[in-house]
Structures are given as C-alpha cells and as structure tokens.
Amino acid sequence: MSALPSSSHSNHFPFVGWLREVAPYIHAFRNKTFVIGFPGELVKSGHLEPLVHDVALLAAMGMRI
C-alpha cells in the first residue's frame, strides 16, 4: 500500500521528472574530473557559500573535484 494517494505522484514530487532528465548526465560524468575556477572577488564578497554547496553536491554525485 502506498503512503501517498493514488493521484499523480508527479504532483507530489515535481523533482522526479527533473531527476529523470538529468540522470543520464550524472551517470556520464561520474568519476570524471571537474576543474572549477572562481574569481578571488567571490571570496572577498562573502558569496562563496553557494559555490561550496554546489561543489559538495557534485562530489556527492561521484564527480571528482
């Protein structure tokens, strides 16, 4: 028995469609090396945190940083 109503699951989880679209790219780039450059001004401005989160997400998906 499903914990969700039998109505369209995509209404409850819109990210599932997105994940299905990007899954081939995640698979294709797993164990590949990414070189990421960013300007020093980014560090000075205090806006580095979003980049760090994005890099951590790439690493969690199996990309080498």
N, CA and C atoms as an extended XYZ file, in Angstrom:
195
Properties=species:S:1:pos:R:3:atomname:S:1:resname:S:1:resid:I:1 pbc="F F F"
N         0.842       -1.176        0.000 N   MET     1
C         0.000        0.000        0.000 CA  MET     1
C         0.884        1.235        0.000 C   MET     1
N         0.566        2.185       -0.834 N   SER     2
C         1.337        3.417       -0.950 CA  SER     2
C         0.925        4.400        0.133 C   SER     2
N         1.897        5.132        0.660 N   ALA     3
C         1.618        6.150        1.666 CA  ALA     3
C         0.985        7.381        1.039 C   ALA     3
N         1.090        7.512       -0.284 N   LEU     4
C         0.541        8.662       -0.989 CA  LEU     4
C        -0.760        8.283       -1.674 C   LEU     4
N        -1.648        9.255       -1.854 N   PRO     5
C        -2.874        8.963       -2.612 CA  PRO     5
C        -2.541        8.473       -4.009 C   PRO     5
N        -3.473        7.773       -4.625 N   SER     6
C        -3.213        7.191       -5.940 CA  SER     6
C        -3.198        8.223       -7.055 C   SER     6
N        -3.479        9.492       -6.742 N   SER     7
C        -3.400       10.527       -7.773 CA  SER     7
C        -1.962       10.649       -8.247 C   SER     7
N        -1.762       11.419       -9.269 N   SER     8
C        -0.448       11.539       -9.899 CA  SER     8
C         0.639       11.859       -8.886 C   SER     8
N         1.629       10.986       -8.814 N   HIS     9
C         2.758       11.216       -7.912 CA  HIS     9
C         3.574       12.416       -8.355 C   HIS     9
N         3.545       12.738       -9.644 N   SER    10
C         4.328       13.872      -10.129 CA  SER    10
C         3.841       15.182       -9.520 C   SER    10
N         2.571       15.246       -9.114 N   ASN    11
C         2.073       16.440       -8.432 CA  ASN    11
C         2.707       16.591       -7.061 C   ASN    11
N         3.052       15.477       -6.452 N   HIS    12
C         3.636       15.494       -5.118 CA  HIS    12
C         5.150       15.627       -5.163 C   HIS    12
N         5.743       15.147       -6.205 N   PHE    13
C         7.198       15.150       -6.307 CA  PHE    13
C         7.631       15.670       -7.674 C   PHE    13
N         7.557       16.985       -7.908 N   PRO    14
C         7.921       17.516       -9.229 CA  PRO    14
C         9.385       17.299       -9.581 C   PRO    14
N        10.222       17.068       -8.570 N   PHE    15
C        11.643       16.866       -8.857 CA  PHE    15
C        11.923       15.521       -9.499 C   PHE    15
N        10.995       14.590       -9.438 N   VAL    16
C        11.216       13.266      -10.028 CA  VAL    16
C        11.413       13.383      -11.532 C   VAL    16
N        10.599       14.190      -12.186 N   GLY    17
C        10.762       14.403      -13.626 CA  GLY    17
C        12.103       15.024      -13.949 C   GLY    17
N        12.490       16.011      -13.148 N   TRP    18
C        13.794       16.655      -13.342 CA  TRP    18
C        14.915       15.638      -13.142 C   TRP    18
N        14.812       14.823      -12.104 N   LEU    19
C        15.854       13.834      -11.826 CA  LEU    19
C        15.975       12.830      -12.968 C   LEU    19
N        14.868       12.434      -13.536 N   ARG    20
C        14.907       11.510      -14.677 CA  ARG    20
C        15.593       12.145      -15.876 C   ARG    20
N        15.412       13.454      -16.048 N   GLU    21
C        16.057       14.149      -17.167 CA  GLU    21
C        17.564       14.266      -16.979 C   GLU    21
N        18.007       14.499      -15.754 N   VAL    22
C        19.439       14.730      -15.524 CA  VAL    22
C        20.211       13.452      -15.202 C   VAL    22
N        19.525       12.365      -14.907 N   ALA    23
C        20.197       11.119      -14.539 CA  ALA    23
C        21.230       10.658      -15.566 C   ALA    23
N        20.968       10.747      -16.870 N   PRO    24
C        21.994       10.328      -17.830 CA  PRO    24
C        23.279       11.160      -17.724 C   PRO    24
N        23.135       12.436      -17.402 N   TYR    25
C        24.316       13.292      -17.265 CA  TYR    25
C        25.091       12.954      -16.000 C   TYR    25
N        24.369       12.672      -14.920 N   ILE    26
C        25.035       12.265      -13.680 CA  ILE    26
C        25.831       10.998      -13.938 C   ILE    26
N        25.224       10.051      -14.626 N   HIS    27
C        25.907        8.794      -14.941 CA  HIS    27
C        27.112        9.038      -15.854 C   HIS    27
N        26.952        9.885      -16.855 N   ALA    28
C        28.023       10.134      -17.825 CA  ALA    28
C        29.233       10.812      -17.191 C   ALA    28
N        29.002       11.654      -16.192 N   PHE    29
C        30.102       12.410      -15.599 CA  PHE    29
C        30.603       11.842      -14.280 C   PHE    29
N        30.027       10.741      -13.820 N   ARG    30
C        30.518       10.105      -12.597 CA  ARG    30
C        31.961        9.659      -12.815 C   ARG    30
N        32.798        9.882      -11.829 N   ASN    31
C        34.230        9.549      -11.850 CA  ASN    31
C        35.022       10.375      -12.858 C   ASN    31
N        34.449       11.455      -13.347 N   LYS    32
C        35.175       12.382      -14.219 CA  LYS    32
C        35.706       13.517      -13.356 C   LYS    32
N        36.795       14.124      -13.804 N   THR    33
C        37.413       15.210      -13.049 CA  THR    33
C        36.873       16.556      -13.506 C   THR    33
N        36.462       17.359      -12.559 N   PHE    34
C        35.995       18.719      -12.810 CA  PHE    34
C        37.034       19.688      -12.262 C   PHE    34
N        37.387       20.670      -13.050 N   VAL    35
C        38.254       21.752      -12.591 CA  VAL    35
C        37.374       22.989      -12.503 C   VAL    35
N        37.293       23.542      -11.325 N   ILE    36
C        36.401       24.675      -11.095 CA  ILE    36
C        37.241       25.889      -10.736 C   ILE    36
N        37.069       26.946      -11.497 N   GLY    37
C        37.757       28.198      -11.206 CA  GLY    37
C        36.754       29.245      -10.767 C   GLY    37
N        37.193       30.114       -9.895 N   PHE    38
C        36.326       31.207       -9.457 CA  PHE    38
C        37.203       32.398       -9.113 C   PHE    38
N        36.675       33.596       -9.275 N   PRO    39
C        37.467       34.800       -9.023 CA  PRO    39
C        37.668       35.043       -7.527 C   PRO    39
N        38.773       35.656       -7.195 N   GLY    40
C        39.055       35.993       -5.808 CA  GLY    40
C        38.014       36.913       -5.207 C   GLY    40
N        37.375       37.711       -6.059 N   GLU    41
C        36.339       38.619       -5.569 CA  GLU    41
C        35.181       37.856       -4.932 C   GLU    41
N        34.968       36.630       -5.390 N   LEU    42
C        33.894       35.819       -4.823 CA  LEU    42
C        34.174       35.536       -3.353 C   LEU    42
N        35.418       35.270       -3.037 N   VAL    43
C        35.800       35.015       -1.650 CA  VAL    43
C        35.645       36.290       -0.830 C   VAL    43
N        36.123       37.395       -1.369 N   LYS    44
C        36.054       38.677       -0.655 CA  LYS    44
C        34.617       39.122       -0.418 C   LYS    44
N        33.738       38.825       -1.360 N   SER    45
C        32.357       39.303       -1.270 CA  SER    45
C        31.528       38.535       -0.246 C   SER    45
N        32.025       37.392        0.190 N   GLY    46
C        31.259       36.585        1.133 CA  GLY    46
C        30.186       35.735        0.481 C   GLY    46
N        30.222       35.617       -0.838 N   HIS    47
C        29.223       34.827       -1.564 CA  HIS    47
C        29.771       33.466       -1.991 C   HIS    47
N        30.725       32.960       -1.260 N   LEU    48
C        31.355       31.690       -1.611 CA  LEU    48
C        30.500       30.484       -1.203 C   LEU    48
N        29.672       30.638       -0.196 N   GLU    49
C        28.915       29.506        0.345 CA  GLU    49
C        28.056       28.780       -0.692 C   GLU    49
N        27.311       29.473       -1.564 N   PRO    50
C        26.534       28.733       -2.576 CA  PRO    50
C        27.417       27.893       -3.502 C   PRO    50
N        28.588       28.397       -3.850 N   LEU    51
C        29.507       27.629       -4.693 CA  LEU    51
C        29.986       26.382       -3.959 C   LEU    51
N        30.298       26.534       -2.691 N   VAL    52
C        30.749       25.392       -1.888 CA  VAL    52
C        29.660       24.320       -1.839 C   VAL    52
N        28.419       24.732       -1.684 N   HIS    53
C        27.312       23.765       -1.667 CA  HIS    53
C        27.187       23.052       -3.014 C   HIS    53
N        27.336       23.783       -4.108 N   ASP    54
C        27.254       23.172       -5.438 CA  ASP    54
C        28.394       22.190       -5.672 C   ASP    54
N        29.593       22.552       -5.232 N   VAL    55
C        30.751       21.665       -5.389 CA  VAL    55
C        30.558       20.409       -4.540 C   VAL    55
N        30.036       20.568       -3.337 N   ALA    56
C        29.767       19.411       -2.480 CA  ALA    56
C        28.734       18.487       -3.119 C   ALA    56
N        27.737       19.058       -3.773 N   LEU    57
C        26.728       18.248       -4.460 CA  LEU    57
C        27.354       17.463       -5.607 C   LEU    57
N        28.218       18.110       -6.380 N   LEU    58
C        28.915       17.403       -7.462 CA  LEU    58
C        29.724       16.237       -6.907 C   LEU    58
N        30.439       16.476       -5.810 N   ALA    59
C        31.245       15.416       -5.195 CA  ALA    59
C        30.356       14.281       -4.691 C   ALA    59
N        29.212       14.622       -4.120 N   ALA    60
C        28.294       13.597       -3.614 CA  ALA    60
C        27.731       12.736       -4.738 C   ALA    60
N        27.646       13.300       -5.948 N   MET    61
C        27.141       12.546       -7.094 CA  MET    61
C        28.244       11.765       -7.796 C   MET    61
N        29.455       11.796       -7.247 N   GLY    62
C        30.522       10.970       -7.787 CA  GLY    62
C        31.481       11.667       -8.719 C   GLY    62
N        31.374       12.988       -8.842 N   MET    63
C        32.318       13.719       -9.684 CA  MET    63
C        33.579       13.999       -8.870 C   MET    63
N        34.723       13.910       -9.527 N   ARG    64
C        35.989       14.215       -8.855 CA  ARG    64
C        36.259       15.701       -9.017 C   ARG    64
N        36.561       16.355       -7.920 N   ILE    65
C        36.787       17.800       -7.931 CA  ILE    65
C        38.270       18.055       -7.707 C   ILE    65
